[in-house]
Amino acid sequence: MPLSARRLLRDLDQLPHPARQRTLAATACDLDADDLRVLLDGLHAGDSFARTVGLRIAVVAGDVGHVERCLAGPETALRGHAVGAAVRLGVPAVAAQVDTFPAAVRRKLYGAVRGLRRTELADPLLPRVRARFGDAEAVAVLPACSGPVVAAALPELSYAVGSWGALAHRHPVVVLDHIEAELDSTPRARWPEMGFRLGQVLGAVAAAAPDRVLAVLERTEGLGMPSAVAGVLARHDAARLLRVLLDPRRVGPLPTGRALWRALLGCADADLAALGRVLRGDQVPGFLRVLPPARRAAVYAGVLGERDLVSANVPFSVLDELPRAARAAEAERLLALRGVADDPKARLAVAARTAWAKAAPVLAEATRRSTADERAEAYPLAIAAAAGTRDPDSFGTFLASLTRLRNEQEPVRAAALTALAEAPPWLIRDADVPVVIGLVTDATEARDRSWLSDHAIRTLSTRLIREGAVSRRQALVDGGVAALERLGETAAWLDLHRLNHALPRGAEHEVFAALRPRIDAEARQGRFVVALSLAAGLGKRAWDMPELQAFVDRARRAKDDRTVGQAIGLWLAAPATRGERVEQVLRADPSTITFHAVRKVIARHRTDLLDNVFSGPLHGRFLRRGVRHIPFFHGCFHAWLPRQNARYVRLLADFARNKSVPLHERVAATRTLRGVPGSAAALRQLVRAEEVSIAESAMAALAWTDEPADVLPDLIAWANTDRARVAVYAVGRCARFVMPEPLGRMLEPLLTSQKVTSRKEAVRLAVEHRVPGAAAVAAGVFRAPSQHRDVRRAVVSACRLLLDEPVAWEILAEATTDERAVATAVVETARDAVPERHRARYAELVRAVAASTDPDTALRGLSVLPVWSRWDTGGPGVLVDLVTDLAMTATWRQAVWALAAHAGTTDDPAPLLAAARGLLAAGETGGPDRDLPARQRLLELVRVVADAAVAGPGRPLAVALSDLLTDVEDYRDAAVTLALAAAPVERADPAPLLAAHALAVTPVLRWRASRALRTRLREVVHRLPQDDLPALAHALAADAPAFALAVAQVAGTAGGWTAPLRDVLAGLRAHPDQDVRRAALDTFTVAE
């Protein structure tokens, strides 16, 4: 007899959710085609749950016809599931029906096409979506399309792409071609605006096209290095990547990390030393640790150069990374330096790194000093020095000498134990284990023991256990277990968090055995602190330890409520047993439903127990008799039966209406109704509640019912009342579930609503969802008599989605002459939100705002005008007028910035020079509130151009402006500033610096220029080859001595005063120019 729909649903009714899913899959596989058709017809004729069941069976059985039938089903949720199934089964009709889907279903369609990479569906889908729903939706399909389709569409759709990384991951070559073409067409000054997009793309394509990525990075030397790229490129071509990283023109943080440094190990020591010089001082020890020991000394020497650790700001711990002989030799060298020898702390830290025979007596004396702070500093150094010998005999002898720790203060003892825990455990001989246990015992028995000591003991014990297990030294395992046992005997609680990460596989049983006496003793007293701490710390390993699980089970009946809650959570953690165990927990005490762990398992795995929860009494230990309790569930209702959802809705609605219940609990119950299937009717009633918080919570939840389109009229009606503040946002979500045609009709009442918020949201939704006549709707709202300015602003903002409609340009043009709040909305649209084909026309609108007679409006336009400069040919003229018109005092500064940025974008100095000539020719106006306005404006222009030139792209502009001002005596200082800013100091080329120095004809100008040169050099000195700056100083010494001194000062401070630098300084100290001579004499190579 064929399986009927009624019988199947009856069989499913008593099963938990996982069993239902298995039953559906088995049914789909067992039925023949005819029986399957009968069953699916019966299910499709039923309610929404039956139709959902039928769709799941059809998907497993591969019944394409039934999936197509569900695509036209009445429920939005069913259509959403059917869309995913159709894509999975490759149903071509799904693309043809996209025009009939609401936005929410279309979003699921795009996600499924991308996730399953259905190129055969995506290619025909792209033009259809773009034509009907616009570019913003079309780009959601783009990653799933074929390469040729992406290559053809990307130039026009690139502005709308939100996730370049995802697109580049699917189509690396196509996207990289597009990025390279964009770099070709984008002025160099605007490249930083591409930085984020470029980083996403390069990170995604580095593995597929490493050579091309390196070429892009070499080309864009002014941009930062994306961290995601460096490791991949280093494994491909380490030497080439290192050249890119160390390029003096590159800005931004340097990618770091062990993985990257390991990938660079193929580079020469000198190259690695150059990398080390660019790192922060605190990163150098970690960098050396990655290198093979035999290479560390050479790289260390290259990093430090002539500097000591103090002047280089590198911690003394870097010495620990050197081989023993090199470490001792370097420590001896440092001890001979006055900067170290005269500092007691530095002297002790360095002495600890000398040969053990020399360091031991010094450290022993330091551990006996009079203050606890000094001893707390000395013990870790002594322990680390002993461990540094890498000699178990020496280390064991040292351990035996730590007899004074027993009577030490806790800060000293904790520091010593922490250092001992960090020492390599393989240094501990079997004979030393009792000594270590003695130290642990002394610490655990101390009256003033702190958590620091406990943590150190735990770390020490786990490291001993791991080392013993790996090296098969049972004595170490026993010692670690004994240490943990000592800790367990005396600690009120044990911090065993993430213990599973520190133990080798199988060692958990020995740890449990060591702690078993403590666990047994606690259990006899009804306490389970250690047992639960161990179970939590072992994580998944505890699931396969029956004896430990037995203690967790007993803890469920402990007297302490917190203990019970923790025990229940741990007992239900194992997936294999949680279903059976949760039934035991609930049967033993129904009030345990108050625990999240119980609710979670019931809601998703043992849904058959929901009937008991909803109908049976829940009183027990955690709920007194007579207390009404409704457990709150979230995000699990898809796994429930319709009757369970209906019962839960009734319970929550009754609870929310019960005025004897505290208001906050009623509000929580109302919010919990969100997303429960079949809750719409209950929420409609609660919307009329007297309490505002309940009414508004219900209104917000209405948007999350199973059919949001059905409640949209209700919400629109409320959007014209005082509830508009909630209703309009709920309307926004419901609109995603309605087709554009009916949505346009539904939104009409909102367009004329009394509430400004409602009118704004209605316009936005009409345009965003492309309702019929959206452009005309926007124009009507914008031009409505006495329309509120905020609504007009909303229309202007929405017009960016309608730029293919002529009426949208009419609205935008009208907005540029509107009041300030409306006009500025035009310039708030980002350039990247406007298609390339419309940017020239939009740039005219931005210029119109910038030229507004209202200064505040003009300032907003001027702030963004440079972004549009590539497409705006008339902008320079407006800006020159604003800069040179001395009667305009409110906007000139922003105009100067915009003019310089525009010139940098177009590489055309003519507007800059025109403005400078105009200001030079302008007469200086007097007055009590103004002072040399033309000069102030010209100097501001010089400052902005010079700042831009330092970054690189604006250097030709600085040279041109400097040439103009060179012959103007009163602006010689500005000419020098510009010339120096244009000098490529990263190349260490003396010619531009000599030219700049020649312009500085007075001592004041030369020393101002020297100060600016020092500032620039400090930014690049660590990336330059070590010999470049000494050579540059030597080349400048004869004709530009002030500059030579500036170069020597920066190079000597950064890399140490090498012999060439000392020679240059010696020559300058004997220079005939007394200003040069005095400055050189005041420059010291060694601090006294």
N, C-alpha and C positions, 0 to 999 in steps of 0.2 A: 504493500500500500504506500503510495507516495507520501512524503512528509509534507504536511500542510503547514501553512503559516501560523495558524492558531496553535497547533501542537508545538511547533518550534518555540514560539514565544512563551508557551506555558513551561516548556523545559528550561528555558533561559531564566525564568522568573526566580527560581530558587538558587541560582548559581552566583558566586562572586564574580567580579568583573574579569579577572584573568581567565577563569574557567569558561566564561561566556565567550571570550575571544577565541579560545582553543576550540570550543564547540562549533563556532561559526566557520572557522577554517576547516575543520574536519567535515562539516556538512557540505561545504563548497567542493571539497575534493571527492566526496563519496557519491554525490548525485550524478546521474546521467543528464544529458542535455534536456530531455523532455521533462523529467522531474524537476530539474533546476528551473526551467521556465515557469512551470506551474507554481513553484514555491515563490519565485521572485514576483510573479503577478499578484499573488496573494498578499505578499508583504507590501508591495507598492500601493495596494488599495487600502492599506491600513493607516494608522496614525504616523506622526513624524518619526517616532522611535522605530516602528516597523519598517518604514522606508529607509532609515539609516542602516538598520540591520540588513536589509536587502542589498543596499549598496556595498556594504562590506563583503557580503557573500559574492556579489558579482565581481568585485575586484579580485578576490582570491581565485574565482573560477575563470577570470578573463572574459567575462561577458560584456563585450563592447556595447551591444545594443541596449542593455539595461543601464549602463553608465550614461549613454546619450539620453535615455529617457529621464534620468535623474537630473541631467543638466537643465532640463526645462521644468523641474519640480517646483512646487509652491514655496518651499522653505528656503530661506537664504542659507542657513547652515548646511542643508542638504546639497544645495548647488555648490557651496564652497568645497565640501568634501568631494563632490562629483568632479569638479574641475581638477583637483589634484589627481583623482583616479584616472581621468581622461588623459591627462598628460602622461601619467605613468604607463598607460596602455597604448599611447600613441594615437589617440582618436583625432583625426583631422578636423572634425566638426567643431572642436572646441575653439579653434582659432577663428572660424567663420562666425561663431556666435558671440564674439567678444563685445559687439555693439549692444547686445541685449543684457550684458552683465552690469550690475551696479559696481561702484568703485571698490567696495570691499571684496567682492568676488574676483574682480579683475586683479586686485593686488595678490590674491592667492594664486591666480593663474600665472602671473609673472614670476612669482616665487617658485612655483613648481617647475616652470619651464627652465628657469636658471638652475635650480637645484638638480634637476634630472638631465640638464644639458640637451634639451630636445631642439636641436638646430633645425630640423625639418619643420617644426612648428613655429619656431621663433622667426625665421626668415620671412614667411608671409605675414606673420603677426605684426612685425615692426611697422611697415607702412600703413597698415590698417589702424593701428593704435595712434600713430602720429597724426594721421589725417583727422581722426575723430576726437581724440582726447589730448593732443598736444605733445610737445617735446618732453615735458617733465615726466609723463607716463611712458613715453617711448623709450627713454634711456633705461627704464627698468627691464626692458626686454633685450637691450643691446648686448649684454655679456653672453647671452645664449645664442646669438646669431653666428653665422659663419664668418670667416675672416674677410672675404670680399665684401660682404654686406656691411660689416663694421667699418671697413676702410672707406666705403663710399658714403656712409652716413655720419661718421664721426666728425668731419669738419663742421657740419652744421649743428650737430647735437652736442658738441664738446662742452658748450657753456652750461648745459643742464646736467652733466654727469656729476653724480654725488660721490660715488666711490670709485675713484680711479684705480685704486689697488685691486679691487675685484675685477674690473674690466681688463686691466693689464695682466692679471694672472691668467685670464682665459685667452687673451690675444696679445701676447707680449710683443711680437714683431710689429703688428699693426699700430699698437698704442705708442711704441717707441718711435716708429716712423712719424707719427703725428706730433709727438713731443719735440722731436728734432726739427720738424717743419715749423712748429710754433716758435722755437728758439730762433730759427732763421728769420722769421717775420716780426719778432718782437724786439724792440730796441733794448740794448744791453742794460740801460738804466731801469727797465721795468722787469728784468729777470727776477729780482727778489720777490715780486708778486706771484711768481710761479713756484716759489720754493716749496710750499706744502704739497701742491699737486705733483711737482717733480719728485719729491721724496717718496710719495706713494707709488708712483710709477716705477721708479728705479728699484725700490725695495721689492716689487713684485716681479720684475723682469731680470733681476741680477743673475739668477741661476740660469736663465735661458739664453741670455745674451750678455755675458760679462764683459767682453771686449768693447761692445758698443756702450755699455753703461760707464765703463772707465773713460771712454772718449767723451761722453757727456760731462762727466765730473771734471775732466781736465779742461773742458771748454768753459764750464761754469765755475771757475775758480773762486769767484766772489761769493758763492753760496756755501752754506754749511753742508756737512757730510751727513746724509741720512744714516742713522745707526744700524738700521736693518740691512743695509747694503754692505757694510764694511767686511763682515765675516765671510760672506759669500765671495766677494772679490778677492779677499786675501788668500783664500784657498785656490783661487784661479791664477792670480799673478800677484804675489806678495810684493815684489820689488816695485811694480808699477803703482800699486795701491799706496805704498809707503811714500812714493814721490807725490802722489796726490794729497795725502794727509799732511805732508810737511810743506806744501806749497805756501810760501809766505803770503800770497794773495788770498788764501782761503780764510774765511771767518767762521765764527760759531764754535760751539764746543767740539772737542775731538772725540770721536768714538773710542771707547775703551772696553775693557773686559777680558777675562781669561781666554775665552774662545777666540777672540780676535788676535790677541797676543800670541797664542799658540800657532795660529795660522801664519804668523809673520816670522816664525823661527827660521825659515829658509833664507832670510836676509842676512847681510853681513853684520858683524858686530858694530861697525861704525854707523850703519844705518839704524840699527836698534838703539844705539846710544843717542842718535839724533831724535828718535821718537821719545826716548826717556826724558830728554831735556824739555820737551813740550808738555809732559805730564805734570800734574800737580805733585807737590812734594810727598803728600800722603799716599799717592798712587804708586810711587817708585818701588816700595818693598814688594807689593803684589806683582808688579811687572817683572822684577828680578826673579821672583819665586817661580814664574812660568818658564824661565830659561833653564837650560841644562847647567848644572853646577860649574862645569868647566868653562862656560862662557860668561859667567856672572861678573867676575872680577874685571874683565876687559870692558864690558858694557857699563859697569858701575863707574869705572874711571872715566869713560867717555861722557857719562851723564854729569858727573860732578865737576870735571875739568879741574881748574885751579881753586875751586871753592871748597869750603868745609861744609859739613852737614848743617851747621847752625845758619850760616849765611844763605845756604841753598834751601832752607826751610824743609829739609828732609828729616824724618824721624830717625833716631839712632837705631831703631829696630831694623833698618835696612841692612845693618852690618850682619845681622843673623842670617841673611840670605847668602852671604859669601862663603866660599869654602873655608875650612878651618885656618889654613895658613894665610890666605888673603885677608881673612877677617882679623886675625891677630896683627898682621903687618899694618893694616889700615888703622886699627885701633891705636897702635903705637905711634903712627904718624899724627893722628888726631890729638893724642895726649901731649904731643910736643907743641901744639898750637896754643897760644895764650888764651884765645877765646874759649877753649875747652878746659885748659888747665886751671883757669881762674874761676871757673864755675863749679861748685861742689857737686851739684846734681849731674851736670854734663860729664864731669870727670869720673864719677862713679859709674854712670851708664856706659861710658867708653871703656873704662878699666875692666868692666865685666866681660868685655869682648876680647880681651887679650888672652894670651895662652893661659890655660887653666892653672898651671903651676904658679904663674904670677898673679892671676886674678883671685885665686882661692883665699889667700890670707887677707887681701884687701876686702873681699866680700864678707869673710868671716868677722872681721872687725866691724864692718858696717852693720851686721845683724845684731851687734851688741851695743849699738848706740843708745843714748839715753832716752830719746823720744820715740813713742810708738809710730809716729808718722815716718821717721827715718827708717825704722826697722821694717815697716810695711812696704817701704820702697826697696829696701835691700834684699829681702827674702826672695821676691820674684826674680830679681836679677841674678842672685846666687843660684837658684834652681835652674834658671834658663842657661846660665853659664855651664853648670855641671852637665846638663843635658846636651849642651853644644859640643861636648867632648866626643859624643857618640861612642863612648866607652862604657859598657855596662859595669865594669869593675870600679871605675872612677865614680860613676853615678851612684852605685851601691854604697861605696864608702861615704859619699856625701850624705846620702839618706840617713845613714846611721848616726851622723853628727847632728841631726836636727832634734836633739833632745830638749832644747830650750822651748820648743813650740808648745809643749804641754802647759806651760805656765804663762804663755803669752796672752795678750789681750785679743779680743775677737777680730778687730780690724787687721791686726798683724797675721793672725792665724788664717783668716779667710783669704787674705792675699797670697799666703804661702800655699794653701790648699788649691787655690785656683791655678797658680803656676804649676803645681805638681800635676794637676789634671790635664794641663796642656802639654806636658812633656811626653815624648814618644813612649808608649807603654812597653815597647820591646826592650827598652833599656833596663827594665826591672827584672832582675834575676829571680829565679825561684827562691833563693835564699833571702831575697829582700822583701818577699811578700809579707812575712810577719812584721817587718818594720813598718810597711805601709799600713797594715791593719792596725798596728799600734798607734800610728798617727791619726787614723780615722777614729779609733776608739777614744783617744784623748779628746778629739774634737767633739764627738757626739756626747761625751760626758761633761763638757764644759758648761758652766752655768750661763754664760753670756752668748751661747751659740746663736748665730743668725741664719737667715735663709741663704746668705751667700755661701756659708760653709756647707750647708745641706746641698746646695746646687753643685758645688765643687765635688763633694763626695759622690753624688749621683753620677756626675760626668766621669769621674775617675773610675768608678766601679764598672760602668758600661763600657768604657774603653778597655779596661782590663779583660772583661768578658769577651769582647770582640777580638782582641789581640790573641787571647788564649785559644779561642775557637779556631781562628785562622791559622795560627802557628802550631796548633795541637799541643799546647802547653797547659796541662790541666791545672797546674799550680796557679797560673794567672786567672783562669776561670774561677777556681775556688776562692782566690783572693777577692775578685770582683764581687762574687756572690756574698762572701763574708762581709765585705764593706757595705753592701746594700742591706744585709741582714742587721748589721750594727745600726745603720741609719733607721731601719724599720723598727728596731726595738725601742728607740727613744724618741723618735719624732712623733708629734701629735698627728701629723699628716705627711704624706709623701707626694712630692711633685714628680710624677712619672709621665708628664705630658710628652707625647711623641717618643716614648721609650722604644717603640717598634722601629724607629729610624736608626737607633743606636745599637741595636742588638743584632747579631748574626742569626740566621735562620736556625731555629731549634733551641736557642739559648733561653727563650722565654720560659721553658719548662724548669730550667735550673733556677731562674729568678723566682718563679712561683714557689719552688721547693724551699728556697732560702727565706722567703717571706711567709711561708705557710704557718710557722709557729705564731707569728704576730697575727695573721689572719684568723687562725683558730681561736686565739685568745680573745680577739675582738668579737668574733661571732658568738662566743659563749656569753658575752656581755650585751649582745644585741647590737653591736656596732660593726660597720663594714667599710670603714674609711679606706683602709689599705687595699682591700679586695676590689672595691670599685675604682680606686685610683689606678690599680694595676690593669684592670679590664679596660679602662678608658685609654691608658697609655699604650697598651698592646694593640689596640684597634682590631683589625680583622684577625689577627693571630689569636685573640681571645675566643673567637667563635669556635675554634677547634680544640678547646681545652675544657672538657666536661667537668672536671673538678672545680675549676674556677667559675664556670657557668653555674654550678650548683650554689656557690656562695652568692653569686649575683641573684639567683632565684630566691635564696633565703632573705636577701636584703630587701626584696619586695614587701616583706612583712615586718620591716624594722619599725621602731617607734618614731623615728624622726621622719617627718614628711618629705624633707628635701632628699634624704637618703632613698626613700621609696621612689621619688620621681626620677632620680638618677639611675637607680637600679632598673626601673621599667624601661627607660630609654636604652640602656645597654643590653637588656635581655631581648629587646625587640629589634636589635640592630642587624642580626644575621638574616639575610633574605630567605634562606632556606627554611628557617623555622619561625619567622615572625608571624606568619598567618596562623599557625597552630597555637603559638604562645599568646597572641593577643586575645584569642578566645578564652584561654585560661585566665588571663588577667581580668577580662571583663566579667567573666562568670564569677570569679572570686570576689570582686568588688566593682559593681557597675559605676561607682563614683569615680573610678580611675579614668573615665571618659574626659575628665577635666585636664588630663595630661596630653600635651601635644603629640607625643610619640604614639599614644594609643589612638588618638583621632586620625593621625596620618595613615596608620596601617589600615584602620577600618575604612577610611574614606577611599582608599585607592586599591586595596588588596582584598579585604574581607568585607566587601559591600553587603554581603548577606547578613551581617550583624547589625546593619543600620536599622532593621525593623525592631530589634530589641532596644536599640538606643532611643528610637522615636516613640515607642509604645510602652516599654517597661519602666518600672521605677528606677531611678538613678541614685537614690540615696545610699549612703555608705560612709566610709571613713572620711571622705573628702567633701561630701555633701550631706548636710543634716536632713532628716526627714521633714518634709513640708516645704523645703526650699525648691523652687522651680528653676530648673537649669536647662538652657538650650545650648548645646555645643555649637560653636561657630566653625564652619568649614569653608574653604576657599579653593577655587580652581580645580575641583575634582568632580563636578556634577556631570560631566560627560560619561563618567564610569557608572553612574547610577541608573536605576530603572525609573521609568516615568512615575510610577506610584511612589517611589521613594522621594523623588524631587517634589511631587505634589504634597506629600506629607510634610516635608521639610518647609515648604512655602507656608503651609497652614500654621505650623508651629511658630515660625518666625513672625508671621503677620499678627498672630494672636499676642505674641510676646511684645511686639512693637506697639500694639494698641492698648496694652495693659497699663493703666495709669498708676498702678501701685508699684510698678517697677521703676527704679531710678532712670532718669531721663537719658543718661549717657549709655546705659545698657540698651534702652529702646532704640537709640540712634545706631548703636553697633548692630543690632538685629536688622534694622532697616538697610544698612549698608551691606550686610551679608546677603540680602536678597539679590544683590547685583550679580547677574550671570546665572542665576538658578533658572533653568527652563520652566516656563509656565508661571513666572512670577509677575507678569504684567498686570493682571487684574488686581492682585494684592497691592502692588505699588501704586496703581491709580487711586486706590482708596486712601493709602497713606499720604499721597500728595495733598490731600485735603485736610490733613491733620492740623490741629490748632497750633501745635508746637512748630516753630519755624525750622528748627534743626532737623526734625523728623521729616517735615514736608520737603525740604530742600535735599535731604539725603535720598528720599524716595525719587525725587525728580531726577537727580543725577544717576540713580540706578536704573531708571527707565531706559536710558540709552544703551544699557547692556543686557536687555532682555533678548530672548531668542529670536525675535523678529523686530528689530529696531524701527523698520519702516512703518509698522502698524501704530507705533506710539508717537511718530513724528507730528501728526496733527495735534495731539494733546500738548506736546511741548511747545509747538508754535503758538497755541492759544495762551499758554502761560508766559510766553516771551513778551507779551504786551502788558504785563503786570509787574508788580514789585518783585516777582520771582525771576525776572529776566536775567539777573546776574548768574543764575544757575541754569535756567532753561536754554539760553542761547548756546552755551557750550555743549549741552546735551544734544541740541539740534545739530551741531556740527558733526557729532559722531553718527547720529541717525542718518544724516544725509548721505553717508558713504554706502548705505544699503538701499538707496532709491535710485532708479534710473533718471537720467537728466530731464527727460520730458515731464514726467509727473513731479519731479522735484521743483522745476521752475514754477509750476502752478501752486505747489504748496508754499513756496517762499513769498508769493505775492503779498500776503497780508503783512509780512515782516518788513517789506520794503517801505511801507508807509506807517510803520509802527510809531507810537509816541516815544518809544525808548531808543535812544541813540545807539546803545549797544546792540539792540536787535537789528537796526538798519545796517550797521556796519557788518555784522555777521552775515546778514542776508546777501549783501553785495558780494562779500568774499566767497560765500558758498556758490552763488550763481555763476560767478566767473570761474572759480576753481573746478566746478563740476561741468562746465561747458553746457549750461542749460540753453535751450534754443533762444536765440536773440540776446545772448549774454551781454554783448557790447551795447545794444540799445538799452537794455536794462540799466547798465552802469551809467550811460549818458543821462537817462531820465532821472536817476537818483542824484547825480551830480548837479544837474541843472534845476532841480526842484526848487521852487521859491523858498527862501529862508532856510535852506538846508544847512544843518549844523556843520561846522568846519571839520569836526572829527569824522563825520560821514564822508565828506568830500575827500579828506585825506585817505580814507579807506578805499575810495574809488580810484584815486590816483595810484595807490599801491597795487590794486588789483589789475590796473591797466597793463602792467608788465607782462601779463599772460595773454593780452589781447593785441599785441603790437602788429599783428597781421590785419587788424581791422582799422580802416581809416578813421572811424569815430573815436578810437582810443587816442590817436594823435591829436585830434581836436580837443579832447578833454585835457590831455597833458599840456597842450599849448595854452589853453585857458588857465590852467593851474599855475603856470609860471608867472602870471600877472595877478594872481589872487593874493589874498592876505598871507602873511608870513607862514602860518602853520600849514597852509595848503601848498604854497610854493615850495617850501623845503621838503615836502613829501616827494617831489620829483627827484631830488638829488639823493634821497635815501635809498633808492633802488641801486643795488650793487651792479657794477659793470658786468660781472660774470653772470648776472641774471638776465642780461639782454642778449639776444642772438646777435652773432657777428654781423648779419646783414642789416640790422637796425641800429648799430652803434653810432654811425655817423649822424644819423638823424637825431638820435637821443642826445648826442653830445651837444647839438645845437640848443636843446632844451636846457641842459645843464649850464651852458654859457649864458643863456638868457636869465637864469636865476642868479648867476654870478654877477651879471651886469645890472641887477635890480637897483633901483634908487633907494630902497630901504637897506641901510647898512647891515642890519642883523641878518636879513635874508641873503644879501650878497656874500656875507662871510661864510654861510653854510655852502653856498655854491662854489666859492673859491676853494674851500677845503677839499672838494672832490674833483675840481676841474682838471688837475693834472692827470688823474686816472683816465680821463677821456681824451687826453691830448693827441693820441695817435689818430683819432678820427675827427679832430676839431681843427680846421684850418684857420678859423677866425679868432681863436682864443688868444694868440699872442698880442694882437692889436688891442684887445680889451684890457689885457693885463698891463701892457706898457702904459696905456693911458691912466690906469688906476695907480700905477707906481709913480708916474711923473706929475700927476695932478696934485700939486701941494695943497689944494683946497679940500681934497678928500683925505680926511684924517682917520677914518674908522676902519678902512679896508686895505690900506697900503701894505701893512705887514704881511697879511695873508696873501696879497697879490704878489709880493716879492717871492714868497715861498713857491707859489704856483707858477710864477714865471720861470724860476730856476728849474723846477721840476719839469715843466714843459720843454725847456731847452734841452735838458738832459735826455728826455724821451726822443726828441727829434734830431738830436746831435746838431742843432742849428744855433750858433751863437748870436745870430743877427738880432733877435728880440732882446737878448741880454745887453748887447752893445748899444742898441737903440735906447733902452731904458737908462743905461749908464750915461750916454751922451746927453740925454734929456735932463738928467739930474745935474750933470756938470754945467749945463747951460742955464739951468733954472736959477733965478735970483733967490738969495736967502731972505726969507721974510722974517721980520722981527715980531716982537710982541711979548707980553709978560708971560704967556703960557707956551711959547714955542722957542726953540733954540736950534738954529741951523738944520731945519727939517730935511733939506735936500741931502746934506752930508750924512745925516743919520740914516736916511733911506739907502743911500749908496753903500754905506758901510755895512748895513744889514744885508744888502744884496751880495756884497763881497763875502760876508761870513757864511751865508747859505751856500754859495757856489763853492767856497773852499771846503766846507764840510762834505759836500757831495763829491768833490774831487778826491778826497782822501780814500773813498771807497773804490775809486778806479774809473768808472764810466764817465764821470764828469771832468776828467783832466783836460781834454781839449778846450772845454769851455773856460776853465780857469786860466789856461794859457792865453786864450784870446782876450779875456778881460784884464789879465795882468799886463799884456802888451799895450792895451788902451790906456791904463792908468800909470804906466811907467813914466811917461813924459809929463805927468801932472805932479808937480812937486809936493803938493799937500796930500797926495794919495800914494806916495812912495811906499809907505808902510803897508797899505793894502795890496800894492803890486807884489811886494815881497811875500806877503802871506799867501797870495794866490799862486805864485811861482813855487813856493815851497810845498803847498798842498798838491800841486800837480807833479811834483817830483816822485818818481817810482822808487821809493826807498827800499822796497822789497827786492829790487835788483842790485842794490849796493853800487849803483852807477854814480860816479862822482860828477859827471858833466852837468846834470840838472842842478845839483846842489851848488856847484861852482857858479852857475849862472844866477841862481837865487842869491847867493852871497854877494855877487857883484852889484846887485840892485840895492843891497843894504849898505848905503854909503855912510851911515853914521854909526857910532858905537851902540846907541840905543836900539836902532833897527837890527843890528847884528845879534845883540843879546836876546832881543825878543824872538828873532828867528831861531836862535839856538835852542831856546826853551821849547818852541813848537816842534823843532826837529827831534828833541829828546822824547817828547810825548809820542810822536809817530813811531820812532824806533822801538820804544818799549812794547808796542803792540805786535811787532814782528820779530823781535830779536831772537826768541827761542826757536823760531822756525828757520832761521837763516843758517847756512853752513858756518861753522865756527871761525873759518879764516876770512869770511867776507868783510866783517866790520873792522877788524884790524887793518886789512888792506885798504878799506875805504878811508879810515882815519889817516893812514899814512899818505894817501893820495890827496887829502884835503889839507894837510898840515901846512903846506907852503903858502897857498893862495886863499884858503878859507880856514884859518886857525880856530876861530870860534866854533865853526861847525865840526872841525876835527876833534876838538875837546868834547863837544856834545856826544859825538859817536863813541869816543873812547870811554866816557863816563857810563854810557848805557851798556856797552860791551863788557867793560870791566865788572860792573855790578852784576850782570846776568851770568857771565861765564868765567869770572875770575880774571885777575890782572896778569895776563900772559906776558911773555917777554916782548913781543911786538907792541903791545899796548903800553907797557912801561917805557919803551923807547920813545913812542909818540909823546907820552906825558912828560918825559924828561926834556924833550925838545921844546915843548910848549912852556915849560917852566923857565926856560931861558929865552923866551921870545922877546923881541924888542918892544912889542906893543904891551904897555904896562897892564892894560885890562885883561889881555890874554894871559899874561904871566901871572897876575894875581889869581885869576880864576883857576889856573892850573895848579898853583901852589895850594889853593884851598880844596883841591881834589885829592883824597887820600886813598891809597891802595889797600891799606890795612887799618882797621879801627884800633885806636889805642885802648 
